[in-house]
Amino acid sequence: MSKVSVLVVDDAPFIRDLIKKGLRTLFPGIHVDEAVNGRKAQQTLSRERFDLILCDWEMPEMSGLELLTWCREQDALKTVPFIMVTSRGDKENVIQAIQAGVSDYIGKPFSNDQLSAKVRKALARAGKLEALAAAEPERSLSGGLPNDSLAALTGGKAEVIKRGAPMQSRPAPERTAPKAAPTGRGQGQLRLPDRQLDCVIKALSLKEALLVIKRGDVLPQVLESAVLDLEQGAGETARLNGYLHAIAALEPTPATEWLQLTFRFVDRDPQKLDYLSRLIARGSMQRHYVPGA
């Protein structure tokens, strides 16, 4: 087990997690603690000993530069390696940090390789590098360490696509030829409040009709009231009142051209029921159909 302890100071949980998981991936057994800002870091550093501090520059309550200045004023922390983790790279800020006693920089965003190099360099100067010897991670099959932020956050278990490698994609779904219009036991017309739809009668009972319509830009709605006109020639037409009880795709694909509607009758008019009975008995539209199924 490594005896090296590292304090990660950053007000952003994502960055703290990134650094912590990166360190634990690179150096199994390393002890990593965290602080949400400079003030909290002061409290932690006052009661615990650390071999390395990785600290953000911009934080509430106390900045990284202020924490660095305070550390260098403490006898116990004067020589502890202090790495500034920041996106600030302009000359003025670099000079400020150097004057305050910073050990090194690591810029955001960073890779695991960069994190490893900076940590090794800082611990080597402090004579702590040997303590990490027993904590070397196993090399990956590609011969290197995970080198991106995703790998750090996932403990090195993320799949990485190498440049130049052919991408593996899911096989494209088989294309099927457009199906012909559905056939049924008769034709009809479904009259909705705002439009009329031609339909194929797939099944008919005294309770409901199973209809097939062509899908349009505007889909019918469940519980929408409608009138079903059944024309069977010889001037016979039945106009049945009802509502749309169910709507489903006729085929198991989002791109289906046809919808299957269950149209429930609300009429209790004996004359209409008698007409339905004669249609069913005549067998002109009869099929094996379980009402309500």
N, C-alpha and C positions, 0 to 999 in steps of 0.2 A: 504494500500500500504506500502511495506517495504521502509524504509529510508536508507537501507544499500547500499553502492556503492562499486563496485569491479572493479579494473583495471586488465585486462589480458594483459600480455606482452609476445609476442612470434613472431618470424619472420616467422613461418610456418602458413599460413592461415588455414590449416586443423586443427591444434591443437587449434588455437584461436576459431574457430567455435565449436570445440568439447567442449571446456570448457564453452564458452558462452551459448550454447544450453543446456549443462548439468546443469549449474547454474539456468537458467530460467525454466528448467523443475522441478528442485528440490525446487526452491524458487521463485514462481511466484511473480512478482512485484519488484524483485531485480533490481537495476540499474547496468548494466555492460557496461564498456567502454573498449577500446583496444588500444594497441600501437604495432607497428611492430618491434621495437627494443628498447634498453635501452635509446638511445638518445631521441627518440620520447616520451618515457615514462617520462623522465625528464621534458620535456616541458609540458606534460599533468598534471603531479603532481605539477608543479609550479603554475598552475592556477586553479586547481580543488582539492577538498577534497575527499579522498577515505578512506573507512573503512578497506579495505583488498587489498593486491597486490598479484596476482598469476603470477609468472615470470619464464620464461625459463632461463636455465643457459647459453647455447651457442647461442650467437646472434652476428650479425655484428655490427660494430661501438662501441657498448658498451655491455659487457656481463652482465648476470644476477648478477654475483658476484660484478661487478663494480657498477651496479645500486643499489644493496643492500648497499654497502659501502657508496655510496653517500646519500642514504635515511637516514641512521643512523647518518649522519652528519648534517641533517636538523632538526631544532627544531620541525617543524610541522609534521615530518615524523618519529621521533625517536621511537615512540611507535606503529606505524601502523603495524599490522600483515603482515608479508612478507613470503609467501609460495613459495619455489623453486620447479618448475615443471621440472623435469629432469630425464634422464636415468643414470646420474652419481650417483653411490652409494658407491664408494670406500671410505675407511677411511680417506684418505688425503683430499678429496673434502668435506666430511662431516665436518671435523675439520675446514677447511677454512670457510665454510658457518656459522658454529656456532660462530666462532671468529668474523665474520662480523656482526652477529646479526640476523641470519635467525630465523624465528618462527617455521617453520616446512618444511617437504618435502612431495612431492607426486611424485611417480615414474611413468614413462611412460612404458607401457600403463597403464591406470587406469580405474576403473569402476566408475559408478555414486555413488555407495555406498562409495567407498574410497574418492571421491571428497566431498561428503556430510559430512563424518566424519571429514575430515581435515578442511573444512570451518566452521563447527559448533564448533570445538575445538578452532580454532583461534578467532572466533567472541565471544565465551564465555569468553575467557581470556581478550578480549577488552571490555566486557560489552555490546556487541551489539547483543547478541543472542536473547534477547526478541523482538528486532525489526523484527525478522524473524518469530515470532509466528503466525502472521496473514497471513503469506505467505506459510503455509504448503500445499503441494500438496495432492490431494486425493490419497489414496492408491489404487493400482491396484486390480483386482479381485483375484490375486494370493497372496495378502497380503503384497506385497513388492514393492519397487521402481524399475524402470528399472535399470539394473546394468551392462550394457555393452555400448561400444562406439557407436554401431549402434543405440541404443535407444537414446543416448545423441544427436546424429546428426539429428535424425528424431523427436526430441521432445517427445520421449517416445511413439511414435505411431508404432514403428516397431514391427512386430510379432516375438515372441521369441519361439523357440521350446525347450521345457523342456527335460532335460535328462530323459531317461527311457520312455518317452511318445512315443506311436506308431506314426510313420510318416504317414501322409496322402499323398498319391500319386494319380496322375491322372489315371483314368482307362486305362488299356492297350488297344490299338486299336484292334478291332476284326480281327482275322485272317481269311482270306478267302482262300478257296482252289484255287490252280493255275487254271487259265482259259485255256480252250483248244485253239488251234491255231485259229485265226479268219478265217472265211470263206467269200468268195466273189463271184464275177461273173466270175473270171478267175485268172490264174496265169501269172506271168511275171518275168522279171529280170531287175533290175535296175543296170546299169553299170556306176559306178563313176570313176573318174580318177585313183584311187588307189585300187579299189576293186569292186566286184560284189555282189549284194544282191538279194536274192529271195524275191518276194513280192506277195501279194494278191491284186488283183484289186477290190476295193470296189465300185468304180463308174467311169464312163468314159463319157466325153463330147468332143466336138471338140476343146475345149479350154484347158482342163486339165484332169488329172487323179488323183483319190484319192487312195493312196496306203497304205498298211500296211506291215511293215517289223518287224522282230525280233530285239530287241535292242541288240547291241554289245558293245564291249569295246570302239570303236571309233564311235562317233555319226556323222551322216551326218550334213552338214552345210547349212543354208539358203543361197540361191543364188549360190550354188555349181552346176556346169553344169553336166549333166548326159544324158544317153541314155536309153530309156525304150524299152525293147524288148517284144513285145506281140506275143505270139505263140498260135494259135488257131487250131492247128492240120492241117492235110492234107498239111503239108509243108508251110502253110501260116505264115509269120512272118512280123511284122511291127516294124521297128526300128525308134523310134520317138525321136528327139532331143528336149532338154528342160533344165529346171533348177528347183531346189527345191525352191518353193515359200513359203512354210510354213511347220513347223515341230511341232508336238504336241504329248503328251502322249495319247495313246488310252484309257487308264483308268485313273480316277482321283486319282492317287497315285504315289508317287515318285518311287516306286518299280515296276512299270509296266514293263512287258516284251516286250510290243509292242508299236511301234511308228506309228503315222499316218502322212503321207507325202502328201503334195499337189504338184504335179508335173505339171508345166506349159509348154505347148508345144511352141516351137519357129518355127517349120516347117510351111511353107506355100506352100509346094509342093502339087499341086492338086492331084497327085496320092495317097499321104499319107492321105490327107484329105478325099479322096473318100474311102479309105480303112477304116478309122475311121467311116465314115458315115455308111458303110455297116455293121461294127461290132455292132454299136449302133442299127441300124434298125433291125438287125438279132435278137436282144434281148438277145444275148448270155451273155452280161455283163451289160445289161441295168438295172438301178434302179432309184428311185426317187432321183435326185441329182441336186442341184442348183449350176452351175459353179461359182466359186469365193466365195462361201459361207464359 
